[in-house]
Amino acid sequence: MGIKIAGQIEKVNGKELSYHEFVERYMEKNQPVVLTGLMDDWRACRDWVTDNGQPNLQFFATHFGKSKVQVADCGTREFTDQKRLEMTVAEFVEQWLGDPMQEHGNASSHSAMSKMSLYLKDWHFVKEYPEYEAYTTPVFFCDDWLNIYLDNYHMHNDPNIYSENNEISCSDYRFVYMGAKGTWTPFHADVFRSYSWSANVCGKKRWLFLSPSQSHLVFDRNMKSCVYNIFDEVNETKISGFAETIWLECTQEQNEIIFVPSGWYHQVHNLEDTISINHNWFNAYNLCWVWDLLLRDYNEAKEYIEDIKDICDDFEGLCQRNLAANTGMNFNDFLIFLARLSLANFIQLHYLARKNGNHTWNLSPIAQHLTFNLASIQKIALNIKSVEDLTGSHGFHLDFRETLKDPEFFKLCTILGKTYGMVHMQQNWNSATKNAWIDDMRVLDVIGTCSSQVCNPEDLIKFIELAVAEFMGVRIAEDDSHLN
C-alpha cells in the first residue's frame, strides 16, 4: 500500500529568524519546520564527524565507551516498539564496525548480533557528561520547562514507580541517537505529546509526518491499536481510515534541525549513517497537549481496572499509580510541576517589578512572556479542577514558604530567569545579579497575604489570581493572551 504525500516541510535559515517569528509561525501554530545555520559552532560537529563526513565511531569508543546505552533492534518488534538491548557504547561501535566481540562473544552469537539492525537511542548524554559541551541549545527551543524542571526535581517520586533506569521516569529528555544507514524509528507521537527538536550532526534522515487532525485515521475503531510501520501492508478491516491519510515528507540533511510540534505522528528512516541530538520539551504553548494526554491515559487506566472498583480500598489511588507508571506522571505530579513553575514565574515578575520601579515594566517582552505562562497554567488548573471534582484529591500538597527555602527551587528560578533574558536578548543576567536576586528573594515575603498552602487546583488558581494582582497590580486575563 502506498502513502499519499502532499508536500514538503518548510526549510528556513535560522540565522534570519527571530524568536518572535519562530513562535508566531511555528510554535504557536503547531507547525513543523526545518532550521538551517544553527550548528556551525557545535563541538559535536567537529569531534563526532570524520573529515569525510562519517560518524567518528572511534572517538565515541575512546571517550565514552564505558557508557551503558539502550540499543534498538530495528528488525524485531516488541509490543508497540522495537526490541531493546543494553550494551556499552564500545560494544555498540564494535557491532557497527563488524569487529569481533572481544569480551563475551563466540562466533555464533556474534553472527546473530551482526544480522541485527542496531540503533542507539535515548542516550542521556548531557546528564552523563555535563562537562562536555557538545552543543548549545538554539534559542528557539530554550523555553523548555520539562528539562529545566527535571534538572532539579524528579517528575514522580513514588519509590515503587521511580527508578534511575526507568525510561519513562527518566532524569531528562535530552538524547543522542546513533544508527547506520537503514535503521529507523517506528510510527509514533512523542512522549507527553511534547515538542521535540532533532539535529543531524552527520548523515541524512527521511521523515514522514501526519498532522494531528488525521491521527484518528491510523488507529483501530477503539483507538487502542495504532499502525507500527506505515510502509507495511495495513489491515484495512482493522484500521479502515489509513487509506485516507495524507502525509508531509522531509529529507533532513547534515547540520539541519527539525522542529516536531505536539501531536504530529511521524516515522523516521536513516538514509545514511547518522548521529543526531534530540530534545523533548514543553512550555506554555503546548501545555494543553500534555494535559489532554494525561486525561486520556487516566481514563484508559481507569477503564482497564474498572471491574475491581468495588473491592479496591483506594481505587482512585490505584488509577493514579498506574497513570504515573504508564505515562511518566499523574495528576498530582503534574499539579506539583505546575505549582512550582507558577511560583518561579511569579518570582520573576516580582523581581522585574521591583527592579524597574515604574508603571511600564509590565509591557516588556519578558513580563508579557511570564504573564502568558501564568495564564496558561491557570487555564490548565481550571481543567484539572473540573476533573478533580469527580476524582477527589490524592496527596497533592506544596507549601510555597517551604519551597522558597529549597536550594533546588532557586536553581530552577535562576535558570528560568537566565533563559528568558537570553530569549528576549536582555543579556544582563550574570553571577552577581543571580546572587543578589537570590538574597533578595529569601528576605522578602513574596507570598504576601496569599495562601502558601497549595493542596488542590483551586488553590493554584487563586494563587495565580491573587498573588499577581497583589504585588504587581496585574490580573491574569481570562482570554487566550499571547506574546506580542
Disulfide bonds with the S-S distance in Angstrom:
none
